[in-house]
């Protein structure tokens, strides 16, 4: 089994590709996006699927490691650790969206 600090570097590249595909999917059809690339809007869905497969793999790996280490899985602690890891990025995103709306860069329909 992999150690907790071990990192699967090949998944980082795959994650970057999936995020790129999602970004292209979101950009396709927006103002000033090259029209010949418009059919790429469907590729974002594929990027999301790749990202979720990676996430499922990593979550399963973490749970298997915990089970191997302790003989059981504490789901409550698992979700607490996930929340501590994910919520800062979520709140930062909300802050950026609120600021860009407040500055008039974007318009959010609250």
C-alpha positions in Angstrom: 0.0 0.0 0.0 1.0 3.6 -0.6 2.0 5.7 2.4 -0.3 8.6 3.2 2.3 11.2 2.1 2.9 9.3 -1.2 1.7 11.2 -4.3 0.7 9.7 -7.6 2.3 12.2 -10.0 0.7 10.8 -13.1 -2.7 11.6 -11.7 -1.7 15.2 -11.3 -1.2 15.4 -15.1 -4.5 13.6 -15.8 -6.2 16.0 -13.4 -4.7 19.0 -15.2 -6.0 17.6 -18.5 -9.5 17.2 -17.1 -9.5 20.7 -15.7 -8.3 22.0 -19.1 -11.1 20.2 -20.9 -13.7 21.6 -18.5 -12.4 25.1 -19.0 -12.5 24.7 -22.8 -16.1 23.4 -22.5 -17.1 26.4 -20.5 -15.3 28.9 -22.8 -16.9 27.5 -26.0 -19.7 29.7 -27.0 -18.7 32.7 -25.0 -18.1 36.1 -26.5 -14.9 36.3 -28.6 -14.2 32.5 -28.4 -13.2 31.2 -31.9 -16.4 30.0 -33.6 -14.7 27.1 -35.3 -14.0 25.7 -31.7 -17.7 25.9 -30.8 -18.2 22.1 -31.1 -15.7 21.7 -28.2 -18.4 22.7 -25.7 -19.3 19.0 -25.2 -15.7 18.1 -24.2 -16.2 19.8 -20.8 -18.5 16.9 -19.8 -15.8 14.4 -20.6 -13.4 16.4 -18.4 -15.8 16.3 -15.5 -16.1 12.5 -15.9 -12.3 12.1 -15.9 -12.1 14.3 -12.8 -14.8 12.2 -11.0 -13.1 8.9 -11.9 -9.8 10.3 -10.5 -11.6 11.5 -7.3 -13.3 8.1 -6.8 -10.0 6.3 -7.2 -8.2 8.5 -4.7 -11.1 8.4 -2.2 -11.2 4.6 -2.5 -7.4 4.5 -2.0 -7.6 6.6 1.1 -10.3 4.4 2.6 -8.4 1.2 1.8 -5.2 2.7 3.4 -7.2 3.6 6.5 -8.7 0.2 6.7 -5.3 -1.4 6.2 -3.8 0.8 8.9 -6.5 0.6 11.6 -8.7 -2.3 10.6 -11.7 -0.1 10.1 -13.0 3.0 8.4 -14.2 6.0 10.5 -16.5 7.7 8.0 -17.2 10.7 10.3 -13.5 11.4 10.5 -13.1 10.8 6.8 -15.7 13.4 6.0 -14.3 15.9 8.5 -10.8 15.5 6.9 -12.4 16.0 3.4 -14.3 19.1 4.5 -11.2 20.7 6.1 -9.4 20.0 2.8 -12.1 21.2 0.4 -14.0 24.0 2.1 -11.1 26.6 2.0 -11.0 26.4 -1.8 -14.8 26.6 -1.9 -15.0 29.7 0.3 -12.1 31.3 -1.7 -14.1 30.7 -4.9 -17.3 32.2 -3.4 -15.2 35.2 -2.2 -13.7 35.7 -5.7 -17.2 35.5 -7.3 -18.6 38.0 -4.8 -15.7 40.4 -5.3 -15.8 40.3 -9.1 -19.6 40.8 -9.0 -19.2 43.7 -6.6 -16.5 45.3 -8.8 -18.8 45.0 -11.8 -16.5 42.5 -13.7 -19.3 39.9 -13.8 -23.0 40.0 -13.0 -24.4 37.4 -10.7 -28.1 36.9 -10.5 -28.5 36.2 -6.8 
